[in-house]
């Protein structure tokens, strides 16, 4: 319970946990708690609430990580 909706596995052993929300909706307290635990372990965690934000993140990954 509370674990992000998507686990994105990328080349080079990169892992991103993504919580998908309806537009304008925020994560629950439990979801935020789980995300903090993952972040403390060194994982990137994101909350995205639109296709535009998802596309923007993918573009960043492609640029930064040369995917």
C-alpha positions in Angstrom: 0.0 0.0 0.0 1.2 3.5 -0.9 3.9 2.3 -3.3 4.1 4.4 -6.5 2.0 3.4 -9.5 4.9 2.8 -11.9 8.4 1.5 -11.7 10.4 2.8 -14.6 13.6 0.8 -15.4 16.0 2.6 -17.6 19.3 1.7 -19.2 22.3 1.9 -16.9 20.5 0.6 -13.9 18.5 3.7 -13.4 15.1 3.3 -11.6 12.4 5.9 -11.2 9.3 5.5 -9.1 6.3 7.4 -10.5 3.0 8.2 -8.8 0.3 9.1 -11.4 -2.4 11.4 -10.2 -5.5 12.9 -11.8 -5.0 16.6 -12.8 -4.6 18.7 -9.7 -4.7 15.8 -7.3 -2.0 15.3 -4.6 -0.5 12.1 -3.2 -1.9 10.8 0.1 0.1 11.0 3.3 0.9 7.2 3.0 2.1 7.7 -0.6 4.3 10.6 0.5 5.7 8.5 3.3 6.6 5.6 1.0 8.2 8.1 -1.5 10.3 9.5 1.3 11.6 6.1 2.2 12.5 5.4 -1.5 14.2 8.8 -1.8 16.2 8.0 1.4 17.5 4.9 -0.4 18.6 7.0 -3.3 15.7 6.5 -5.8 14.1 9.2 -7.8 10.4 9.5 -7.1 8.0 11.7 -9.0 4.3 12.7 -8.8 2.9 13.5 -12.2 -0.6 14.6 -13.0 -0.7 15.2 -16.7 0.5 13.7 -20.0 2.5 16.9 -20.6 4.4 16.4 -17.3 5.1 12.8 -18.2 6.4 13.8 -21.6 8.5 16.6 -20.1 10.1 14.1 -17.6 10.9 11.6 -20.4 12.5 14.5 -22.4 14.7 15.3 -19.4 15.7 11.7 -18.9 16.7 11.5 -22.6 18.8 14.7 -22.4 20.4 14.1 -19.0 20.9 10.3 -19.3 21.5 10.2 -23.0 18.8 7.6 -23.6 
